[in-house]
Amino acid sequence: MIQALRPWVAVVSIPVFVAACGGDSNPINGNGTELEGGVTQEEADPDALPDIPENFAQNVADASFDPGDPADPTDDTLTVNISSLDSGEVDTTFVRQVDLDVPGFAAFSAQDDRLDRIFIALAGESPDGTVRAVVAGDGGQFGRFFAGTDFEQVDDAEVPTTGLVSYAGNYAGVTNLNTIENDIRITPDDDDARQANQPRLTQAEIFLNVDFADGALNGTMFNRQFTDGVALPDVNLADGVIEDGGFTGTAEMFDDEGTPTGVGEFGGVFGGEGATSAAGAVVLTNIFGPDSDLSDDLDRENGVFILPKCTGDPAEDPASCNGANP
């Protein structure tokens, strides 16, 4: 159990991580840092830079998800451009892993050989096909881990300027904690110091209230748990602001005194005419809560969500939409 909860130092761009890793001097940090020969990543491969905020993209420069045939879960395909150490190609083709699926999201993996990092990715698309989201990360090797997210509007959205509506759907996350559940590593040997670790996954539901007239939103991430069933605290999504078809806000948990405490960020985009769906990411710098004995300065979670708009039709909406006006 101790091993299953061990975090690994990250190489992403959140300030707490940078301090732990030595700041911009880290030679394998994410976008914009110096690579071999004094060349920055922008200069080396400008097309690989993320078109979403760097605090959400982190080590994921790009992802391409094709849901394939709805009647055949194994028909889904995914390629991800992670910087770095995932494969010998810029865009890595991930392998479908149906047994690791999280509600609303298809699971994939990539591991070149037993001594290379194992990455798990979770990808989803809204029922109307207007937005997609992908999270990918590894469970750590040699004291570092790589992770990040990608989300997109499949088609341009027409975001309303009036209306108070709700969205509800699923969330899936990848942590930098290790797991022994559904171990799919190639010939694992945990006594080998070279062995990579498989990341522990999370799942939850998200409910958002959105005020298009005032450009504001807030909500909650609830029924949050590890996919092995261990419960986790809810996360409030606060101070959301809508701008240019997208939104950002603060992720909060309550401390032991009942005070909301910032533990990360959330953000996303709307898709479809009338903003029929939303997709985005949540980045948490604390998994277990501000005052939990399990919390560590280095535990991290990256996740994505797909949220259809509540329609008022119980046959179409998730249960969390009950009572919400269309």
One Martini backbone bead per residue (centre of mass of N, CA, C, O) as a GRO file, in nm:
protein
  326
    1MET     BB    1   0.056   0.063  -0.020
    2ILE     BB    2   0.290   0.258  -0.012
    3GLN     BB    3   0.367   0.226  -0.308
    4ALA     BB    4   0.080   0.308  -0.426
    5LEU     BB    5   0.138   0.623  -0.289
    6ARG     BB    6   0.381   0.711  -0.456
    7PRO     BB    7   0.535   0.990  -0.550
    8TRP     BB    8   0.643   1.199  -0.827
    9VAL     BB    9   0.835   1.408  -0.975
   10ALA     BB   10   0.783   1.672  -1.176
   11VAL     BB   11   0.798   1.833  -1.533
   12VAL     BB   12   0.620   2.068  -1.511
   13SER     BB   13   0.474   2.415  -1.489
   14ILE     BB   14   0.420   2.422  -1.205
   15PRO     BB   15   0.565   2.596  -0.960
   16VAL     BB   16   0.610   2.369  -0.752
   17PHE     BB   17   0.768   2.190  -0.946
   18VAL     BB   18   0.998   2.378  -1.022
   19ALA     BB   19   1.121   2.393  -0.742
   20ALA     BB   20   1.174   2.080  -0.721
   21CYS     BB   21   1.347   2.081  -1.017
   22GLY     BB   22   1.513   2.366  -1.064
   23GLY     BB   23   1.359   2.484  -1.276
   24ASP     BB   24   1.470   2.581  -1.598
   25SER     BB   25   1.720   2.373  -1.580
   26ASN     BB   26   1.551   2.155  -1.676
   27PRO     BB   27   1.615   1.952  -1.960
   28ILE     BB   28   1.298   1.801  -1.946
   29ASN     BB   29   1.102   2.004  -1.975
   30GLY     BB   30   0.874   2.174  -2.102
   31ASN     BB   31   0.768   2.417  -2.269
   32GLY     BB   32   1.037   2.654  -2.354
   33THR     BB   33   1.278   2.499  -2.294
   34GLU     BB   34   1.594   2.386  -2.292
   35LEU     BB   35   1.776   2.214  -2.515
   36GLU     BB   36   1.983   2.063  -2.692
   37GLY     BB   37   2.207   2.319  -2.792
   38GLY     BB   38   2.013   2.574  -2.701
   39VAL     BB   39   1.729   2.479  -2.790
   40THR     BB   40   1.412   2.537  -2.819
   41GLN     BB   41   1.108   2.401  -2.868
   42GLU     BB   42   1.001   2.615  -3.062
   43GLU     BB   43   1.246   2.591  -3.260
   44ALA     BB   44   1.234   2.281  -3.310
   45ASP     BB   45   0.882   2.261  -3.276
   46PRO     BB   46   0.626   2.466  -3.335
   47ASP     BB   47   0.385   2.253  -3.402
   48ALA     BB   48   0.397   2.116  -3.092
   49LEU     BB   49   0.247   2.326  -2.964
   50PRO     BB   50   0.010   2.421  -2.765
   51ASP     BB   51  -0.346   2.552  -2.786
   52ILE     BB   52  -0.331   2.544  -2.482
   53PRO     BB   53  -0.270   2.598  -2.184
   54GLU     BB   54   0.020   2.509  -2.021
   55ASN     BB   55  -0.111   2.421  -1.743
   56PHE     BB   56  -0.260   2.183  -1.907
   57ALA     BB   57  -0.060   2.055  -2.108
   58GLN     BB   58   0.237   2.049  -2.045
   59ASN     BB   59   0.360   1.741  -2.183
   60VAL     BB   60   0.124   1.793  -2.396
   61ALA     BB   61   0.121   1.886  -2.734
   62ASP     BB   62  -0.065   1.641  -2.851
   63ALA     BB   63  -0.389   1.502  -2.970
   64SER     BB   64  -0.552   1.201  -3.127
   65PHE     BB   65  -0.902   1.120  -3.140
   66ASP     BB   66  -1.080   0.809  -3.238
   67PRO     BB   67  -1.378   0.646  -3.169
   68GLY     BB   68  -1.514   0.513  -3.395
   69ASP     BB   69  -1.696   0.234  -3.340
   70PRO     BB   70  -1.950   0.216  -3.112
   71ALA     BB   71  -1.971  -0.115  -3.130
   72ASP     BB   72  -1.635  -0.093  -3.104
   73PRO     BB   73  -1.406  -0.035  -2.863
   74THR     BB   74  -1.139  -0.131  -3.031
   75ASP     BB   75  -1.162   0.113  -3.259
   76ASP     BB   76  -1.008   0.296  -3.103
   77THR     BB   77  -0.789   0.590  -3.135
   78LEU     BB   78  -0.441   0.700  -3.035
   79THR     BB   79  -0.244   1.001  -3.033
   80VAL     BB   80   0.069   1.122  -2.873
   81ASN     BB   81   0.249   1.422  -2.776
   82ILE     BB   82   0.524   1.369  -2.572
   83SER     BB   83   0.737   1.548  -2.333
   84SER     BB   84   0.893   1.257  -2.283
   85LEU     BB   85   0.983   0.915  -2.313
   86ASP     BB   86   0.766   0.723  -2.488
   87SER     BB   87   0.922   0.720  -2.775
   88GLY     BB   88   1.067   0.720  -3.111
   89GLU     BB   89   0.827   0.913  -3.160
   90VAL     BB   90   0.648   1.192  -3.167
   91ASP     BB   91   0.398   1.014  -3.235
   92THR     BB   92   0.210   0.811  -3.026
   93THR     BB   93   0.077   0.492  -3.037
   94PHE     BB   94  -0.179   0.369  -2.870
   95VAL     BB   95  -0.317   0.115  -2.665
   96ARG     BB   96  -0.586  -0.055  -2.611
   97GLN     BB   97  -0.767  -0.056  -2.267
   98VAL     BB   98  -1.055  -0.172  -2.159
   99ASP     BB   99  -0.996  -0.249  -1.847
  100LEU     BB  100  -0.933   0.086  -1.792
  101ASP     BB  101  -1.190   0.207  -1.809
  102VAL     BB  102  -1.376   0.506  -1.780
  103PRO     BB  103  -1.643   0.671  -1.742
  104GLY     BB  104  -1.649   0.811  -2.073
  105PHE     BB  105  -1.360   0.655  -2.114
  106ALA     BB  106  -1.083   0.568  -2.297
  107ALA     BB  107  -0.820   0.336  -2.276
  108PHE     BB  108  -0.455   0.368  -2.278
  109SER     BB  109  -0.121   0.261  -2.393
  110ALA     BB  110   0.251   0.306  -2.332
  111GLN     BB  111   0.532   0.068  -2.396
  112ASP     BB  112   0.825  -0.023  -2.529
  113ASP     BB  113   0.951  -0.142  -2.259
  114ARG     BB  114   1.020  -0.256  -1.937
  115LEU     BB  115   1.232   0.013  -1.912
  116ASP     BB  116   0.998   0.192  -1.979
  117ARG     BB  117   0.762   0.397  -1.975
  118ILE     BB  118   0.422   0.411  -1.853
  119PHE     BB  119   0.138   0.507  -2.031
  120ILE     BB  120  -0.174   0.666  -1.956
  121ALA     BB  121  -0.486   0.705  -2.136
  122LEU     BB  122  -0.774   0.935  -2.157
  123ALA     BB  123  -1.066   0.931  -2.378
  124GLY     BB  124  -1.314   1.176  -2.510
  125GLU     BB  125  -1.659   1.226  -2.629
  126SER     BB  126  -1.924   1.375  -2.711
  127PRO     BB  127  -2.234   1.277  -2.815
  128ASP     BB  128  -2.229   1.522  -3.046
  129GLY     BB  129  -1.914   1.564  -3.141
  130THR     BB  130  -1.786   1.867  -3.040
  131VAL     BB  131  -1.596   1.731  -2.812
  132ARG     BB  132  -1.263   1.679  -2.668
  133ALA     BB  133  -1.053   1.459  -2.445
  134VAL     BB  134  -0.710   1.434  -2.300
  135VAL     BB  135  -0.518   1.214  -2.086
  136ALA     BB  136  -0.164   1.189  -1.982
  137GLY     BB  137   0.049   0.944  -1.800
  138ASP     BB  138   0.286   0.860  -1.562
  139GLY     BB  139   0.424   0.686  -1.261
  140GLY     BB  140   0.724   0.684  -1.285
  141GLN     BB  141   1.090   0.752  -1.321
  142PHE     BB  142   1.365   0.854  -1.175
  143GLY     BB  143   1.195   1.093  -1.016
  144ARG     BB  144   0.982   1.119  -1.262
  145PHE     BB  145   0.710   1.285  -1.448
  146PHE     BB  146   0.458   1.268  -1.715
  147ALA     BB  147   0.202   1.519  -1.806
  148GLY     BB  148  -0.135   1.581  -1.955
  149THR     BB  149  -0.347   1.783  -2.175
  150ASP     BB  150  -0.634   1.770  -2.413
  151PHE     BB  151  -0.854   2.004  -2.586
  152GLU     BB  152  -1.154   2.031  -2.811
  153GLN     BB  153  -1.302   2.162  -3.093
  154VAL     BB  154  -1.438   2.010  -3.358
  155ASP     BB  155  -1.626   2.255  -3.370
  156ASP     BB  156  -1.746   2.543  -3.386
  157ALA     BB  157  -1.870   2.760  -3.156
  158GLU     BB  158  -2.191   2.887  -3.023
  159VAL     BB  159  -2.194   3.124  -2.787
  160PRO     BB  160  -2.381   3.250  -2.570
  161THR     BB  161  -2.508   3.573  -2.411
  162THR     BB  162  -2.739   3.402  -2.278
  163GLY     BB  163  -2.809   3.233  -1.990
  164LEU     BB  164  -2.903   2.959  -1.754
  165VAL     BB  165  -2.704   2.669  -1.721
  166SER     BB  166  -2.633   2.311  -1.741
  167TYR     BB  167  -2.372   2.068  -1.664
  168ALA     BB  168  -2.309   1.704  -1.719
  169GLY     BB  169  -2.055   1.450  -1.616
  170ASN     BB  170  -1.739   1.321  -1.682
  171TYR     BB  171  -1.438   1.207  -1.508
  172ALA     BB  172  -1.072   1.173  -1.568
  173GLY     BB  173  -0.767   1.047  -1.406
  174VAL     BB  174  -0.407   1.112  -1.357
  175THR     BB  175  -0.157   1.006  -1.152
  176ASN     BB  176   0.162   0.994  -0.952
  177LEU     BB  177   0.061   0.726  -0.857
  178ASN     BB  178   0.076   0.403  -0.770
  179THR     BB  179  -0.015   0.075  -0.911
  180ILE     BB  180  -0.164  -0.279  -0.884
  181GLU     BB  181  -0.396  -0.237  -1.065
  182ASN     BB  182  -0.408  -0.356  -1.363
  183ASP     BB  183  -0.135  -0.470  -1.456
  184ILE     BB  184   0.042  -0.378  -1.784
  185ARG     BB  185   0.319  -0.432  -1.767
  186ILE     BB  186   0.627  -0.527  -1.882
  187THR     BB  187   0.757  -0.735  -1.694
  188PRO     BB  188   0.743  -0.692  -1.386
  189ASP     BB  189   1.000  -0.548  -1.138
  190ASP     BB  190   1.009  -0.392  -0.830
  191ASP     BB  191   1.326  -0.455  -0.763
  192ASP     BB  192   1.385  -0.276  -1.005
  193ALA     BB  193   1.523   0.038  -1.049
  194ARG     BB  194   1.422   0.057  -1.364
  195GLN     BB  195   1.132   0.048  -1.306
  196ALA     BB  196   0.828   0.126  -1.394
  197ASN     BB  197   0.523   0.310  -1.328
  198GLN     BB  198   0.185   0.284  -1.270
  199PRO     BB  199  -0.085   0.475  -1.281
  200ARG     BB  200  -0.329   0.614  -1.090
  201LEU     BB  201  -0.677   0.628  -1.111
  202THR     BB  202  -0.963   0.842  -1.177
  203GLN     BB  203  -1.305   0.936  -1.074
  204ALA     BB  204  -1.604   1.134  -1.181
  205GLU     BB  205  -1.827   1.401  -1.132
  206ILE     BB  206  -1.980   1.684  -1.311
  207PHE     BB  207  -2.109   2.014  -1.214
  208LEU     BB  208  -2.248   2.298  -1.401
  209ASN     BB  209  -2.294   2.647  -1.376
  210VAL     BB  210  -2.408   2.878  -1.639
  211ASP     BB  211  -2.344   3.232  -1.717
  212PHE     BB  212  -2.361   3.400  -2.012
  213ALA     BB  213  -2.423   3.697  -1.939
  214ASP     BB  214  -2.168   3.708  -1.714
  215GLY     BB  215  -1.932   3.505  -1.764
  216ALA     BB  216  -2.007   3.250  -1.562
  217LEU     BB  217  -1.885   2.980  -1.331
  218ASN     BB  218  -1.981   2.674  -1.148
  219GLY     BB  219  -1.896   2.383  -0.924
  220THR     BB  220  -1.853   2.014  -0.919
  221MET     BB  221  -1.663   1.736  -0.786
  222PHE     BB  222  -1.803   1.411  -0.761
  223ASN     BB  223  -1.763   1.095  -0.679
  224ARG     BB  224  -1.469   1.066  -0.590
  225GLN     BB  225  -1.218   0.825  -0.716
  226PHE     BB  226  -1.065   0.557  -0.736
  227THR     BB  227  -1.084   0.281  -0.952
  228ASP     BB  228  -1.059   0.089  -0.681
  229GLY     BB  229  -1.273   0.264  -0.467
  230VAL     BB  230  -1.129   0.492  -0.335
  231ALA     BB  231  -1.201   0.761  -0.167
  232LEU     BB  232  -1.253   1.114  -0.244
  233PRO     BB  233  -1.262   1.435  -0.240
  234ASP     BB  234  -1.420   1.694  -0.319
  235VAL     BB  235  -1.447   1.948  -0.586
  236ASN     BB  236  -1.439   2.282  -0.634
  237LEU     BB  237  -1.567   2.510  -0.893
  238ALA     BB  238  -1.433   2.833  -0.914
  239ASP     BB  239  -1.425   3.142  -1.057
  240GLY     BB  240  -1.552   3.140  -1.334
  241VAL     BB  241  -1.448   3.230  -1.676
  242ILE     BB  242  -1.566   3.368  -1.979
  243GLU     BB  243  -1.363   3.338  -2.290
  244ASP     BB  244  -1.351   3.281  -2.616
  245GLY     BB  245  -1.519   2.995  -2.568
  246GLY     BB  246  -1.399   2.979  -2.280
  247PHE     BB  247  -1.259   2.851  -1.955
  248THR     BB  248  -1.180   2.950  -1.610
  249GLY     BB  249  -1.048   2.828  -1.280
  250THR     BB  250  -1.089   2.714  -0.944
  251ALA     BB  251  -0.964   2.464  -0.734
  252GLU     BB  252  -1.135   2.323  -0.441
  253MET     BB  253  -1.089   2.260  -0.089
  254PHE     BB  254  -1.154   2.163   0.228
  255ASP     BB  255  -1.061   2.216   0.529
  256ASP     BB  256  -1.086   2.149   0.868
  257GLU     BB  257  -1.239   2.449   0.891
  258GLY     BB  258  -1.408   2.498   0.612
  259THR     BB  259  -1.199   2.616   0.409
  260PRO     BB  260  -1.133   2.726   0.112
  261THR     BB  261  -0.879   2.561  -0.098
  262GLY     BB  262  -0.640   2.583  -0.318
  263VAL     BB  263  -0.562   2.294  -0.571
  264GLY     BB  264  -0.610   2.449  -0.855
  265GLU     BB  265  -0.739   2.395  -1.192
  266PHE     BB  266  -0.974   2.502  -1.451
  267GLY     BB  267  -1.072   2.414  -1.799
  268GLY     BB  268  -1.224   2.515  -2.129
  269VAL     BB  269  -1.476   2.424  -2.376
  270PHE     BB  270  -1.707   2.486  -2.620
  271GLY     BB  271  -1.969   2.311  -2.812
  272GLY     BB  272  -2.159   2.402  -3.047
  273GLU     BB  273  -2.468   2.507  -3.106
  274GLY     BB  274  -2.525   2.661  -2.804
  275ALA     BB  275  -2.345   2.493  -2.623
  276THR     BB  276  -2.395   2.159  -2.588
  277SER     BB  277  -2.088   2.140  -2.488
  278ALA     BB  278  -1.815   2.033  -2.265
  279ALA     BB  279  -1.451   2.069  -2.229
  280GLY     BB  280  -1.168   1.959  -2.011
  281ALA     BB  281  -0.962   2.054  -1.723
  282VAL     BB  282  -0.787   1.920  -1.428
  283VAL     BB  283  -0.553   2.062  -1.188
  284LEU     BB  284  -0.384   1.898  -0.918
  285THR     BB  285  -0.188   1.968  -0.606
  286ASN     BB  286  -0.413   1.784  -0.456
  287ILE     BB  287  -0.571   1.478  -0.366
  288PHE     BB  288  -0.666   1.450  -0.033
  289GLY     BB  289  -0.619   1.724   0.098
  290PRO     BB  290  -0.490   1.977   0.295
  291ASP     BB  291  -0.507   1.780   0.587
  292SER     BB  292  -0.394   1.523   0.494
  293ASP     BB  293  -0.180   1.255   0.566
  294LEU     BB  294  -0.150   1.182   0.245
  295SER     BB  295  -0.028   1.429   0.178
  296ASP     BB  296   0.186   1.589  -0.072
  297ASP     BB  297   0.396   1.804  -0.238
  298LEU     BB  298   0.392   1.580  -0.503
  299ASP     BB  299   0.099   1.537  -0.548
  300ARG     BB  300  -0.082   1.453  -0.857
  301GLU     BB  301  -0.352   1.570  -1.090
  302ASN     BB  302  -0.486   1.475  -1.412
  303GLY     BB  303  -0.781   1.589  -1.597
  304VAL     BB  304  -1.099   1.512  -1.764
  305PHE     BB  305  -1.398   1.647  -1.937
  306ILE     BB  306  -1.749   1.560  -2.020
  307LEU     BB  307  -2.029   1.802  -2.093
  308PRO     BB  308  -2.342   1.799  -2.123
  309LYS     BB  309  -2.629   1.955  -2.164
  310CYS     BB  310  -2.903   2.016  -1.999
  311THR     BB  311  -3.245   1.933  -2.122
  312GLY     BB  312  -3.491   1.794  -1.929
  313ASP     BB  313  -3.436   1.489  -2.017
  314PRO     BB  314  -3.422   1.193  -1.847
  315ALA     BB  315  -3.335   1.010  -2.095
  316GLU     BB  316  -3.058   1.191  -2.145
  317ASP     BB  317  -2.983   1.263  -1.866
  318PRO     BB  318  -2.824   1.279  -1.599
  319ALA     BB  319  -2.902   1.269  -1.265
  320SER     BB  320  -2.759   1.554  -1.201
  321CYS     BB  321  -2.992   1.718  -1.372
  322ASN     BB  322  -3.198   1.709  -1.169
  323GLY     BB  323  -3.376   2.026  -1.164
  324ALA     BB  324  -3.276   2.138  -1.429
  325ASN     BB  325  -3.286   2.367  -1.654
  326PRO     BB  326  -3.265   2.400  -2.010
   0.00000   0.00000   0.00000
